[in-house]
């Protein structure tokens, strides 16, 4: 995602909604890290890493788990492991998926995998008829590739943090089982999905052969992701992680933050969801012809804002939210001293992400700043 240079004049209050990756560990998480019992995880001797992996596999209803530095590495390791040495085969991904758009085509770079796109529907699912059309059998003619894996994403980042319906997960689960092809979930924010639906995360992962989830987004840990699957699959993944430089030593220090997050930071994701809807409602109620949100698509902690490019582009909105030039508005000092930081998805579209470091007071201040900027764009002479 492209970002833009901030103003050299830093406002007194910065409300950072660029991503939930910017969260910092609180004092309780830091204490857990400080007290963590550690060992050399390269030799599988770190008890805190073992605890995190065991806790994760149990939560997801899988046999085993692997701690990794990042979710991107988790997705890449999973794709390499599932192809089982067969370079040149295809992975089916959504056309708006993170794996396709924002992971540097790692599957092609490091694994010789070709990604084949299927259109993402507004709820993050695929059109099943198109999936069937794009799927290639495992015994093709000599000049064809074949499908080795299907990847889905839940929640779906690019589509605004939407949660894939359970009914569709059941449907695609049946499809891949019939085709005898594994299903991988990029579940970077899958706990947001579980909280939104009010179901255990194991229900969402029920039909998936593997799931990667991030500890460093809404769960608030400073680093790390976990990949879950069956024991044989995770053993392959462990070797691949090593080859990619992802095997760490006394990594229990950061794994302890993950353990704390799973024990204490899942239920509070509902607060982020409420904050996102509150901001979305405020934007919607302004009824601006130039800046709009789709309230029906604010499921979790992400807000997608669409812009009228004839009036305002993403870069300009970004800069206006950082600083408002209101020299003649003596009554708006509080607004002028508030900066709201967002991210630009593409021209005519920006993203706001709520997280644990954003308080209710921050939300109210962000709303006032956003409303003021929208007023300047759409309603001022």
C-alpha positions, 0 to 999 in steps of 0.5 A, a space after each residue: 500500500 502506498 503511503 505519503 510523506 507527512 507534514 513537517 509540522 507534527 500536530 499535538 495529537 496523532 490518532 493513528 488508524 493506518 493499521 492494527 500492526 502499529 499496536 504496542 505491547 501494554 505493561 501486562 504483555 511486557 511483563 509476560 515477555 520479561 518473565 518468559 522461560 526460554 530455550 533454543 527453539 532451533 533445537 525445539 527447546 523453548 518451552 514458551 514457544 511450545 506453549 504458544 504452538 500447543 495453545 494455537 493448535 488446540 484453539 483451531 482444532 488442528 494437530 500441530 502449530 508452528 511459530 513464525 516471524 510473520 504472517 507473510 512467511 506463514 502463507 509462503 511456507 504453507 504454499 510451499 509445503 502443500 505443493 510438496 516439491 511439485 514446482 510449476 503447479 497452480 494456486 487458486 487465489 482471490 483477485 483481491 487477496 493479500 497473497 496476490 496483491 501484497 506479498 511480492 508474488 513470493 509463491 512464484 519467487 521462491 516456490 515456482 508456483 503460478 497464482 490463478 485468480 478467481 474473482 472475490 465477491 463483496 463478502 470475500 468469497 468466490 463465485 463457485 462456478 468460476 472456481 470450478 471453471 478455473 480449477 484444473 485436474 490433477 492428471 492434466 495433459 502434458 502442456 497443462 499445469 494443475 491446481 495444487 492448492 486453494 487459498 482464501 482470506 478471512 477477514 478480507 482486508 482489501 474488501 474492508 475486513 468483511 467476514 466470509 459466511 460460514 455457509 460458504 466455508 462449508 461449501 468450499 470445504 466440500 468442493 476441495 474435499 471432492 477435488 482432493 486438494 488442500 485449502 489454506 486460509 490466510 487468517 491474519 485477522 481470523 479472530 476478528 471473524 470469530 468475534 464477529 460471528 460469535 463462534 469458536 475460531 475452530 468452526 471457521 477453520 473446520 474445513 481448512 488444511 492449514 491456517 495462518 493467523 497474525 499475533 501482531 495485528 488486532 491481538 496486539 503482540 509486537 511480532 509473530 504469526 502462527 501456522 496450524 495444520 496436521 503433524 506431517 504438514 507442520 513438520 514439512 513447514 518447520 524445515 521450510 521455515 528454516 530454509 527461509 531464515 525464519 527459525 529463531 533461537 530464544 524466541 519464547 520472549 516474543 512467543 510469550 506476547 502471543 500467549 498473553 494475547 490469546 489469553 487476554 486480547 481476543 474478546 476485546 476485539 469487539 471494542 475495535 468493531 464498535 469503534 469502527 462502526 461508530 466512525 463509519 456511521 459518522 461518515 455516512 450521516 454526513 451524506 457527502 457526495 464525495 466521501 462515502 462508506 458502505 455501512 453493510 460492509 463494516 463487519 470488524 475493525 476496518 473501514 473502507 472510504 470511497 472518494 469522488 476523484 473529481 473532487 478529492 483524491 486519496 493523497 489529498 484526503 490523507 494530507 488534509 486529515 494530517 493537518 487542516 489549514 484553518 487560520 480563519 477558524 478560531 473556534 477549531 483549535 482542538 480539531 486543528 491540533 488533531 491528526 488522523 493518520 490513514 492508509 491509501 489503498 488505491 486512487 479514490 479509496 482509503 482505509 482506516 483500521 481500529 485497534 487496541 491503542 485507540 480509546 473511545 476519546 480518540 474515536 470521538 476526536 477522530 470523528 470531529 476531524 474527519 467531519 471537519 475535513 469532509 465539510 471542507 471538501 463537500 460543503 464549503 464554498 
